[in-house]
Amino acid sequence: MNFNRTSTLRFIRLAAIIVVALVIIIFALSRSLNYIHGPKIEIFQPINGSAVASTTVTIIGRADRINALSLNGKTVFIDELGNFKETVTLFPGVNILTLDAHDQFGRETSSQLELVGVNQ
């Protein structure tokens, strides 16, 4: 095969276009894969099933890939990283708290937290 300057430049240009296209495709796929998994809720504090000797408790966690988050039907505000912190009142006995999250595609997930309020 005979390579001259024009064919070499054409080959380099084509190779560069292919590399740029592959980088763009890989970047787009890596960014969109998170949305395939749907919304996710993580509760860091308190631990599910724990006994609380206080009338209030602060729920701390993170929600990923969501548009809306609610705790027992009440809207919970999140920061730009998805972290949330909400203080709730506990009653003596078993308290069941439900976190519901919805994403921009209408998918939803929920997480339940059972806490036992201990009389002081």
N, CA, C and O of each residue as an XYZ file, in Angstrom:
480
protein
N       0.835     -1.166      0.000
C       0.000      0.000      0.000
C       0.888      1.240      0.000
O       1.850      1.324      0.763
N       0.574      2.155     -0.819
C       1.367      3.349     -1.014
C       0.745      4.518     -0.236
O      -0.382      4.923     -0.519
N       1.485      5.058      0.748
C       0.988      6.182      1.520
C       1.696      7.452      1.062
O       2.925      7.527      1.031
N       0.894      8.439      0.709
C       1.462      9.742      0.428
C       0.951     10.716      1.489
O       0.187     10.336      2.376
N       1.366     11.930      1.391
C       1.029     12.924      2.415
C      -0.479     13.109      2.540
O      -0.981     13.193      3.661
N      -1.208     13.176      1.456
C      -2.660     13.395      1.490
C      -3.388     12.235      2.154
O      -4.277     12.453      2.976
N      -3.028     11.024      1.813
C      -3.706      9.869      2.415
C      -3.358      9.737      3.892
O      -4.202      9.313      4.682
N      -2.145     10.088      4.283
C      -1.753     10.052      5.688
C      -2.546     11.079      6.495
O      -3.043     10.767      7.576
N      -2.665     12.289      5.980
C      -3.448     13.319      6.669
C      -4.917     12.918      6.764
O      -5.558     13.153      7.788
N      -5.445     12.325      5.724
C      -6.832     11.867      5.717
C      -7.027     10.771      6.779
O      -8.038     10.754      7.480
N      -6.060      9.867      6.888
C      -6.123      8.797      7.878
C      -6.072      9.362      9.301
O      -6.835      8.931     10.165
N      -5.185     10.315      9.544
C      -5.062     10.940     10.871
C      -6.342     11.686     11.227
O      -6.799     11.611     12.368
N      -6.925     12.403     10.275
C      -8.166     13.137     10.509
C      -9.309     12.172     10.846
O     -10.084     12.421     11.769
N      -9.407     11.091     10.107
C     -10.450     10.093     10.361
C     -10.259      9.433     11.722
O     -11.231      9.221     12.447
N      -9.032      9.111     12.070
C      -8.740      8.508     13.376
C      -9.097      9.474     14.506
O      -9.652      9.051     15.521
N      -8.793     10.746     14.350
C      -9.117     11.742     15.373
C     -10.626     11.884     15.538
O     -11.109     12.000     16.664
N     -11.369     11.878     14.453
C     -12.833     11.976     14.520
C     -13.402     10.756     15.242
O     -14.313     10.886     16.059
N     -12.876      9.589     14.948
C     -13.354      8.364     15.607
C     -13.056      8.397     17.100
O     -13.911      8.018     17.901
N     -11.873      8.839     17.490
C     -11.510      8.922     18.908
C     -12.418      9.910     19.638
O     -12.907      9.609     20.727
N     -12.648     11.074     19.055
C     -13.526     12.071     19.681
C     -14.942     11.531     19.816
O     -15.579     11.726     20.850
N     -15.443     10.855     18.788
C     -16.788     10.280     18.843
C     -16.882      9.219     19.933
O     -17.880      9.162     20.651
N     -15.871      8.387     20.067
C     -15.874      7.364     21.116
C     -15.845      7.985     22.509
O     -16.543      7.516     23.408
N     -15.061      9.016     22.694
C     -15.008      9.700     23.993
C     -16.373     10.284     24.337
O     -16.825     10.159     25.475
N     -17.026     10.909     23.386
C     -18.350     11.485     23.619
C     -19.357     10.399     23.957
O     -20.162     10.572     24.872
N     -19.328      9.292     23.244
C     -20.267      8.187     23.506
C     -20.025      7.579     24.880
O     -20.983      7.328     25.611
N     -18.780      7.337     25.249
C     -18.464      6.763     26.557
C     -18.880      7.712     27.673
O     -19.431      7.271     28.681
N     -18.626      8.999     27.511
C     -19.039      9.983     28.517
C     -20.553     10.001     28.675
O     -21.054     10.003     29.800
N     -21.283     10.014     27.576
C     -22.750     10.039     27.633
C     -23.299      8.780     28.301
O     -24.233      8.861     29.100
N     -22.737      7.637     27.986
C     -23.194      6.392     28.618
C     -22.901      6.382     30.117
O     -23.744      5.958     30.908
N     -21.726      6.841     30.510
C     -21.393      6.838     31.938
C     -22.294      7.780     32.725
O     -22.633      7.486     33.871
N     -22.690      8.901     32.135
C     -23.571      9.850     32.822
C     -25.005      9.343     32.898
O     -25.707      9.641     33.865
N     -25.453      8.589     31.911
C     -26.843      8.146     31.869
C     -27.077      6.832     32.606
O     -28.224      6.508     32.913
N     -26.034      6.070     32.897
C     -26.223      4.800     33.591
C     -26.803      4.983     34.987
O     -27.542      4.120     35.460
N     -26.484      6.086     35.653
C     -27.054      6.338     36.981
C     -28.569      6.412     36.938
O     -29.235      5.950     37.864
N     -29.117      6.981     35.888
C     -30.559      7.140     35.802
C     -31.270      5.824     35.521
O     -32.461      5.695     35.803
N     -30.571      4.863     34.980
C     -31.173      3.556     34.729
C     -31.495      2.857     36.048
O     -32.470      2.111     36.131
N     -30.697      3.088     37.061
C     -30.876      2.420     38.351
C     -32.063      2.947     39.144
O     -32.548      2.243     40.030
N     -32.541      4.123     38.874
C     -33.680      4.680     39.592
C     -33.279      5.329     40.904
O     -32.095      5.394     41.236
N     -34.276      5.815     41.655
C     -33.985      6.522     42.904
C     -33.475      5.574     43.992
O     -33.771      4.379     43.987
N     -32.703      6.134     44.921
C     -32.113      5.345     46.004
C     -32.124      6.170     47.283
O     -31.783      7.353     47.272
N     -32.521      5.533     48.393
C     -32.548      6.195     49.698
C     -31.629      5.427     50.648
O     -31.707      4.203     50.754
N     -30.759      6.166     51.334
C     -29.905      5.586     52.372
C     -30.162      6.348     53.668
O     -30.142      7.579     53.680
N     -30.404      5.626     54.752
C     -30.589      6.247     56.066
C     -29.349      5.926     56.898
O     -29.042      4.762     57.153
N     -28.642      6.979     57.316
C     -27.422      6.806     58.084
C     -27.691      6.750     59.593
O     -27.044      6.013     60.335
N     -28.660      7.549     60.011
C     -28.907      7.671     61.446
C     -30.372      7.967     61.676
O     -30.902      8.801     60.942
N     -31.060      7.388     62.593
C     -30.684      6.309     63.504
C     -30.788      4.948     62.825
O     -31.285      4.838     61.704
N     -30.322      3.932     63.504
C     -30.360      2.572     62.978
C     -31.774      2.030     63.114
O     -32.439      2.248     64.126
N     -32.229      1.321     62.083
C     -33.567      0.740     62.083
C     -33.741     -0.197     63.281
O     -32.883     -1.039     63.546
N     -34.856     -0.046     64.004
C     -35.155     -0.893     65.150
C     -34.566     -0.415     66.457
O     -34.729     -1.082     67.479
N     -33.890      0.712     66.458
C     -33.255      1.183     67.685
C     -34.265      1.826     68.628
O     -35.301      2.342     68.208
N     -33.929      1.779     69.913
C     -34.747      2.405     70.948
C     -34.234      3.819     71.183
O     -33.030      4.052     71.281
N     -35.172      4.758     71.270
C     -34.816      6.168     71.438
C     -35.466      6.667     72.727
O     -36.680      6.564     72.903
N     -34.643      7.208     73.624
C     -35.132      7.689     74.909
C     -35.375      9.194     74.878
O     -35.138      9.887     75.868
N     -35.840      9.690     73.759
C     -36.101     11.104     73.598
C     -37.423     11.261     72.859
O     -37.884     10.336     72.191
N     -38.025     12.432     72.983
C     -39.292     12.655     72.277
C     -39.077     13.070     70.828
O     -40.017     13.071     70.033
N     -37.837     13.424     70.481
C     -37.530     13.768     69.083
C     -36.290     13.000     68.634
O     -35.448     12.602     69.439
N     -36.209     12.809     67.334
C     -35.040     12.157     66.745
C     -34.780     12.818     65.400
O     -35.711     13.235     64.710
N     -33.518     12.909     65.039
C     -33.140     13.483     63.749
C     -32.777     12.361     62.790
O     -31.896     11.546     63.066
N     -33.468     12.334     61.665
C     -33.218     11.342     60.631
C     -32.198     11.951     59.665
O     -32.425     13.027     59.111
N     -31.073     11.254     59.467
C     -30.012     11.739     58.587
C     -29.761     10.687     57.515
O     -29.651      9.497     57.811
N     -29.672     11.138     56.264
C     -29.423     10.196     55.182
C     -29.124     10.894     53.878
O     -28.878     12.099     53.825
N     -29.154     10.088     52.817
C     -28.895     10.623     51.480
C     -29.828      9.939     50.482
O     -30.083      8.738     50.567
N     -30.324     10.726     49.545
C     -31.174     10.211     48.472
C     -30.519     10.557     47.144
O     -30.188     11.713     46.884
N     -30.337      9.552     46.315
C     -29.683      9.756     45.019
C     -30.693      9.647     43.886
O     -31.628      8.849     43.938
N     -30.485     10.461     42.871
C     -31.274     10.435     41.630
C     -32.772     10.632     41.901
O     -33.600      9.859     41.421
N     -33.108     11.662     42.666
C     -34.516     11.920     42.990
C     -34.913     13.343     42.633
O     -34.072     14.230     42.488
N     -36.226     13.534     42.495
C     -36.793     14.873     42.325
C     -37.546     15.301     43.566
O     -37.591     16.485     43.899
N     -38.146     14.322     44.262
C     -38.947     14.645     45.446
C     -38.726     13.586     46.517
O     -38.598     12.398     46.222
N     -38.682     14.043     47.772
C     -38.518     13.150     48.915
C     -39.513     13.559     49.973
O     -39.671     14.747     50.256
N     -40.196     12.577     50.570
C     -41.146     12.890     51.642
C     -40.986     11.884     52.780
O     -40.624     10.726     52.571
N     -41.263     12.360     53.978
C     -41.233     11.547     55.187
C     -42.633     11.544     55.761
O     -43.113     12.568     56.247
N     -43.295     10.391     55.707
C     -44.696     10.253     56.137
C     -45.583     11.309     55.482
O     -46.459     11.881     56.129
N     -45.351     11.563     54.200
C     -46.172     12.493     53.436
C     -45.734     13.944     53.499
O     -46.263     14.777     52.763
N     -44.788     14.263     54.354
C     -44.298     15.642     54.489
C     -43.022     15.801     53.665
O     -42.115     14.974     53.749
N     -42.959     16.863     52.873
C     -41.802     17.104     52.012
C     -40.535     17.295     52.827
O     -40.516     18.029     53.816
N     -39.484     16.625     52.397
C     -38.172     16.742     53.031
C     -37.253     17.437     52.037
O     -37.202     17.064     50.865
N     -36.537     18.435     52.499
C     -35.638     19.181     51.635
C     -34.256     18.535     51.639
O     -33.776     18.076     52.677
N     -33.626     18.504     50.475
C     -32.303     17.911     50.335
C     -31.338     18.960     49.805
O     -31.745     19.928     49.162
N     -30.035     18.755     50.086
C     -29.042     19.683     49.541
C     -28.625     19.228     48.142
O     -29.170     18.258     47.615
N     -27.666     19.923     47.547
C     -27.273     19.631     46.172
C     -26.604     18.267     46.018
O     -26.506     17.751     44.904
N     -26.141     17.676     47.124
C     -25.526     16.349     47.072
C     -26.515     15.234     47.407
O     -26.164     14.054     47.371
N     -27.760     15.614     47.733
C     -28.778     14.618     48.059
C     -28.894     14.310     49.538
O     -29.673     13.438     49.923
N     -28.135     15.008     50.381
C     -28.188     14.766     51.821
C     -29.446     15.393     52.412
O     -29.877     16.467     51.991
N     -30.027     14.708     53.394
C     -31.182     15.265     54.085
C     -31.037     15.065     55.588
O     -30.316     14.186     56.059
N     -31.751     15.914     56.319
C     -31.734     15.890     57.776
C     -33.090     16.397     58.227
O     -33.451     17.542     57.955
N     -33.841     15.551     58.914
C     -35.199     15.909     59.316
C     -35.432     15.454     60.754
O     -35.139     14.313     61.110
N     -35.961     16.356     61.573
C     -36.273     16.029     62.961
C     -37.753     15.700     63.073
O     -38.605     16.435     62.575
N     -38.050     14.576     63.740
C     -39.436     14.141     63.910
C     -39.707     13.872     65.381
O     -38.794     13.610     66.165
N     -40.988     13.942     65.736
C     -41.430     13.647     67.094
C     -41.726     12.162     67.214
O     -42.376     11.573     66.351
N     -41.242     11.564     68.294
C     -41.511     10.151     68.560
C     -42.494     10.014     69.711
O     -42.482     10.800     70.658
N     -43.339      9.009     69.611
C     -44.287      8.696     70.665
C     -43.834      7.415     71.350
O     -43.082      6.640     70.758
N     -44.276      7.171     72.588
C     -43.905      5.918     73.258
C     -44.396      4.719     72.442
O     -45.504      4.727     71.906
N     -43.559      3.703     72.360
C     -43.900      2.513     71.586
C     -43.252      2.539     70.217
O     -42.305      3.287     69.974
N     -43.779      1.704     69.319
C     -43.202      1.573     67.979
C     -43.665      2.726     67.088
O     -44.858      3.015     66.999
N     -42.717      3.372     66.437
C     -42.981      4.447     65.485
C     -42.462      3.992     64.126
O     -41.289      3.643     63.991
N     -43.330      3.996     63.123
C     -42.931      3.596     61.778
C     -42.871      4.846     60.904
O     -43.873      5.533     60.705
N     -41.681      5.123     60.390
C     -41.458      6.281     59.530
C     -41.186      5.781     58.119
O     -40.392      4.861     57.923
N     -41.848      6.388     57.134
C     -41.698      5.964     55.747
C     -41.170      7.116     54.909
O     -41.768      8.191     54.856
N     -40.039      6.874     54.253
C     -39.463      7.840     53.315
C     -39.818      7.389     51.906
O     -39.557      6.245     51.532
N     -40.417      8.288     51.119
C     -40.772      8.012     49.734
C     -39.992      8.956     48.832
O     -39.900     10.154     49.100
N     -39.426      8.397     47.750
C     -38.674      9.202     46.788
C     -39.184      8.927     45.380
O     -39.534      7.796     45.043
N     -39.222      9.982     44.559
C     -39.654      9.886     43.159
C     -38.587     10.525     42.288
O     -37.985     11.530     42.666
N     -38.353      9.934     41.114
C     -37.397     10.536     40.188
C     -38.122     11.196     39.023
O     -39.352     11.181     38.961
N     -37.368     11.768     38.113
C     -37.948     12.528     36.997
C     -38.654     11.643     35.985
O     -39.371     12.154     35.126
N     -38.471     10.329     36.062
C     -39.112      9.412     35.129
C     -40.348      8.748     35.729
O     -40.935      7.863     35.106
N     -40.753      9.166     36.943
C     -41.934      8.619     37.587
C     -41.675      7.368     38.400
O     -42.607      6.806     38.976
N     -40.436      6.921     38.462
C     -40.121      5.749     39.281
C     -40.040      6.175     40.732
O     -39.693      7.316     41.035
N     -40.360      5.256     41.628
C     -40.343      5.593     43.046
C     -39.770      4.450     43.856
O     -39.739      3.299     43.423
N     -39.323      4.804     45.038
C     -38.839      3.838     46.004
C     -39.202      4.346     47.389
O     -39.423      5.540     47.586
N     -39.260      3.436     48.339
C     -39.543      3.852     49.709
C     -38.676      3.051     50.662
O     -38.208      1.958     50.343
N     -38.477      3.617     51.829
C     -37.672      2.987     52.863
C     -38.373      3.217     54.198
O     -38.750      4.343     54.525
N     -38.545      2.145     54.961
C     -39.198      2.269     56.261
C     -38.183      2.209     57.381
O     -37.194      1.479     57.320
N     -38.456      2.997     58.403
C     -37.600      3.051     59.576
C     -38.484      2.833     60.792
O     -39.406      3.612     61.035
N     -38.218      1.792     61.552
C     -38.979      1.515     62.772
C     -38.140      1.887     63.979
O     -37.035      1.377     64.166
N     -38.676      2.781     64.795
C     -37.995      3.230     66.004
C     -38.916      2.993     67.192
O     -40.135      3.122     67.088
N     -38.315      2.648     68.309
C     -39.086      2.412     69.523
C     -38.858      3.588     70.472
O     -37.743      3.845     70.925
N     -39.961      4.293     70.755
C     -39.877      5.395     71.709
C     -39.980      4.863     73.123
O     -40.936      4.165     73.461
N     -38.992      5.192     73.956
C     -38.933      4.708     75.330
C     -39.362      5.835     76.250
O     -38.875      6.959     76.132
N     -40.281      5.535     77.176
C     -40.712      6.555     78.158
C     -39.558      6.926     79.069
O     -38.759      6.085     79.480
N     -39.499      8.213     79.368
C     -38.452      8.670     80.288
C     -38.992      8.847     81.685
O     -38.250      9.227     82.590
